[in-house]
């Protein structure tokens, strides 16, 4: 892989990481702490939604983001012909 392609590959990789980590931060910190009072007005299964996000929601979102990252990286690897097939 040429230096230009390598730089483009890592730039896109870091862009994906930044976006996904920002989503996780917004969900875990925002929904679990900042917006907890507003979300606590909603109940699911007898638990306040703000509590649920703080305890469970951020973990579920993180697991989903892992699968999204794997999919994005597989696509990026095929695009730059560095896949492991």
N, C-alpha and C positions, 0 to 999 in steps of 0.2 A: 504494500500500500504506500502510495506517495505521501510526502509530508502534508500536502494540501488536503488530501483525502483523510488522513489521520486527524488533522485539526478539525475538519468538518464533522467527522464521526464523533469526536470527543465533545465538540461544541453542542451537537444535537443531544448527546447523552446527558450532558450537564443541564441542558435546557429541560429535558424530560424530568430529571431528578429535581430540579428547582420547582417545577410546576407541581409535581406530585407531593413533594414535601410541603409546599405552601398549602395545598388542599388539606393535607393531614393536620397541619398546624391550625388552620382555620376551624376544622371540625373539632379537634381535640381541645384547643385553647379557647376558641371562640364559642362553640356550642356548649362546652363543658364548664366554662368559667364566665366569660363575658356576657353571653346571652342566656345564662342559666335561669335567671329570674323570669325572663319572658317565656322560656321554654317550660318552666315548671308549672305554668298554667295549664299545660296539656298533660294528660296522664295516659299511659299505655300499660295495660296489665296491672294497674294499681300503683305504678311507679311514676314519678314525675319525669318528664322527658329530659329536663336538664340533668337530673341525676343519672338517667340511663346513658346519656351521651358521655358523661364524665366517667362512668364505670364500664360501659360496654361498647358504646357507639364508636368511640375513637379506635378501639381495637378492631372492630369489624371493618371500619373504613380502611385501616392500615392493611389488613389482609387483602381486601379488594384491590388496593393500590399496588400491592406486590404482584398480583396477577396482571394488572394493567401494565406495570413496568416490564414484566416478562414478555408480554405480547408486543409492546413497543420496541423492546430491544431485539426480539427475534426479527421483527420487520426491518429495523435499522441494520442488523447484521446481514440480512439478505440484500439490502440495498447497497451496502459497501462490500459485499462478497467476502464476509468474514464469518459466515455461519458455520455451525458445527455438524453439518449433515454427513 
